[in-house]
Every structure is written in structure tokens, then in C-alpha cells.
């Protein structure tokens, strides 16, 4: 996965990332994805990372799930927002907890929020439960407010989820 802003390229492959300037010069990495989430509890480098550039805020969004108790829960989705448009700088970090495994997370950026779909599997048995859509508080996350929340909405089990492709 490779995303770009006016000044940077941010590439993620499996459990590692690297940041380049527009001329292709490597500025940071390759590094383990979980280094961006340093300081969060339950910070494992399990993959399924997503990186997006929020054009309206001129910031980066980076996420990865953490499965320290796999196949049992709890499970976590770590989300970081760059504090400036420079992805080699500081990040605001958030961790959202799930009682079921939030597999294959896909995120999107809108002006009113960050949205994520997941494929849910039961803790312990990893039996398919169905997809869910999540809304993350973009305004608080951009401000570095640690009270930012996530709301989850269960989708029909016959659905793959709107961001699954």
C-alpha cells in the first residue's frame, strides 16, 4: 500500500513501513509498524495496516490491529494521526478495544469522521460472526484529544461490508 501527500510517500508492506520524500529519497524506515504506536498498551506488530492521507486536514492516518491474546480476546485496533503533515514527526495515538477479532480493517477519510469496516470473528473459535462498520471521532483525534471514541454498527452477516474490497 502506497499513499502520497503533496510532500511525502508513505509505503506499508505487511508489518513494515517506509517514508520517502517526493524525490524518492528514503526519510524513515523501513521500520516495524508498531513503532508508530509506541506508548500504547497491547502494542503488537500483527499487521493488516492501513495508511491514508487526510487531504482536508493535511495529516496522515495509520492503523494496525494488535492481537496480543490471539485467538482469544480482547483484540485492539491501533490508530494514529500525524500531528502535522510530516509523517516522520509526532503522532497522536489511539487504541480501540474489541471483544471479537476485528479482521481485515479498511478505513476511509471523510470530513465528518474516519470510518472503518471490519470482518468479525468470535474470540477463541474464530467463527465468522459478520461485518461491522465503525465511526471514529475525527475532530477529537485530529486535536489529540484522548477522549476520542468509536461507535460500532453491526451489519447483516450476509454482507461483506461496504469497504471490504
C-alpha positions as a printed Julia matrix, in Angstrom:
165×3 Matrix{Float64}:
   0.0     0.0    0.0
   1.46    3.36  -1.04
  -0.07    6.75  -0.35
   1.18   10.22  -1.09
   0.67   13.76   0.1
   2.0    16.91  -1.57
   5.39   16.29   0.1
   5.68   12.59   1.05
   5.14    8.98   0.01
   4.22    6.52   2.77
   4.57    2.83   1.93
   3.37   -0.09   4.07
   4.1    -3.73   3.27
   2.81   -6.32   5.73
   4.35   -5.36   9.12
   6.85   -2.68   7.99
   6.68    0.83   6.58
   8.97    3.37   4.93
   8.54    7.08   4.27
  10.02    8.87   1.26
  10.15   12.48   0.1
   8.69   13.39  -3.32
  12.11   12.83  -4.93
  12.07    9.21  -3.75
  14.7     9.67  -1.05
  14.04    7.45   1.98
  13.48    9.57   5.1
  12.44    6.98   7.68
  12.47    3.19   7.79
  11.96    0.55   6.95
  10.53    0.24  10.47
   8.07   -2.09  12.19
   4.53   -0.72  12.01
   4.09   -0.86  15.78
   6.87    1.71  16.32
   4.31    4.41  15.44
   2.17    3.13  18.32
   4.94    3.2   20.93
   3.44    4.01  24.32
   0.13    2.2   23.75
  -0.54   -0.92  25.82
  -1.04   -4.22  23.96
   1.08   -2.89  21.08
   1.93   -5.91  18.94
   3.06   -5.9   15.31
   0.34   -8.13  13.84
  -0.26   -6.41  10.5
  -3.34   -5.54   8.46
  -2.0    -1.99   8.42
  -3.77    0.83   6.61
  -2.27    4.22   5.78
  -4.32    7.1    4.37
  -3.7    10.79   3.75
  -6.43   13.12   5.03
  -6.3    15.91   2.42
  -8.7    18.22   4.26
  -6.63   18.15   7.47
  -3.24   17.74   5.73
  -2.49   14.83   8.08
  -1.75   11.13   7.91
  -3.87    8.31   9.37
  -2.17    4.99  10.13
  -3.76    1.91  11.68
  -2.92   -1.68  12.52
  -4.63   -4.29  14.62
  -2.97   -5.76  17.7
  -3.75   -9.34  18.69
  -1.72   -9.99  21.85
  -4.13  -12.71  23.06
  -4.95  -14.39  19.74
  -7.13  -16.37  19.22
  -8.73  -15.14  22.43
  -9.61  -11.52  23.14
  -9.55   -8.79  23.85
  -8.34   -7.5   20.47
  -7.28   -3.97  19.55
  -7.19   -1.57  16.61
  -4.4     0.97  16.98
  -4.96    4.22  15.11
  -2.51    7.11  14.84
  -2.95   10.6   13.37
   0.13   12.62  12.47
   0.34   15.87  14.43
   1.44   17.73  11.27
   1.66   16.92   7.58
   5.11   15.37   8.2
   4.71   11.59   8.77
   8.27   11.36  10.13
   7.25   13.54  13.1
   5.0    13.03  16.13
   1.7    11.16  16.17
  -1.46   11.15  18.29
  -2.17    7.53  19.24
  -5.46    5.78  20.0
  -6.38    2.2   20.84
  -9.88    0.79  20.39
 -10.83   -2.47  22.11
 -12.9    -5.3   20.62
 -14.25   -8.44  22.27
 -14.24  -10.16  18.85
 -11.42  -10.24  16.33
 -11.66   -7.16  14.04
 -10.12   -8.77  10.96
  -9.37   -7.09   7.64
  -9.92   -3.48   8.81
 -10.48   -0.99   5.99
 -10.59    2.74   6.69
 -11.85    5.8    4.87
 -11.49    9.54   5.42
 -14.46   11.92   5.34
 -14.73   15.48   6.61
 -17.1    14.42   9.4
 -15.26   11.32  10.62
 -12.97    8.4    9.99
 -14.87    5.25   9.04
 -13.77    1.63   9.27
 -15.27   -1.7    8.35
 -14.16   -4.97   9.91
 -14.89   -8.65   9.47
 -15.71  -10.01  12.93
 -14.7   -13.45  14.19
 -15.59  -14.95  17.59
 -12.86  -14.98  20.22
 -11.4   -18.43  20.83
 -13.13  -20.23  17.98
 -12.56  -17.6   15.26
 -16.02  -18.46  13.9
 -17.44  -15.92  11.41
 -19.85  -13.5   13.09
 -20.31  -10.93  10.34
 -19.11   -7.48   9.35
 -19.41   -4.2   11.22
 -18.98   -0.53  10.37
 -17.25    1.79  12.82
 -17.24    5.59  13.07
 -14.23    7.23  14.73
 -14.3    10.77  16.14
 -12.11   12.58  13.59
 -12.39   16.01  15.25
 -11.08   14.79  18.61
  -8.43   12.59  17.0
  -7.03   15.5   14.97
  -6.85   17.57  18.16
  -5.03   14.84  20.09
  -7.97   14.51  22.48
  -7.64   11.16  24.3
 -11.42   11.04  24.86
 -11.99   10.25  21.15
 -14.46    7.39  20.8
 -15.53    4.82  18.23
 -19.09    3.69  17.56
 -19.64    0.23  16.04
 -22.67   -0.8   13.98
 -23.35   -4.47  13.22
 -24.08   -5.25   9.57
 -26.02   -8.25   8.18
 -23.99  -11.48   8.27
 -24.63  -11.93   4.52
 -22.74   -8.7    3.83
 -19.0    -8.35   3.24
 -19.08   -4.74   4.47
 -19.05   -1.57   2.37
 -15.23   -1.09   2.48
 -14.25   -4.75   2.09
 -12.91   -4.57  -1.45
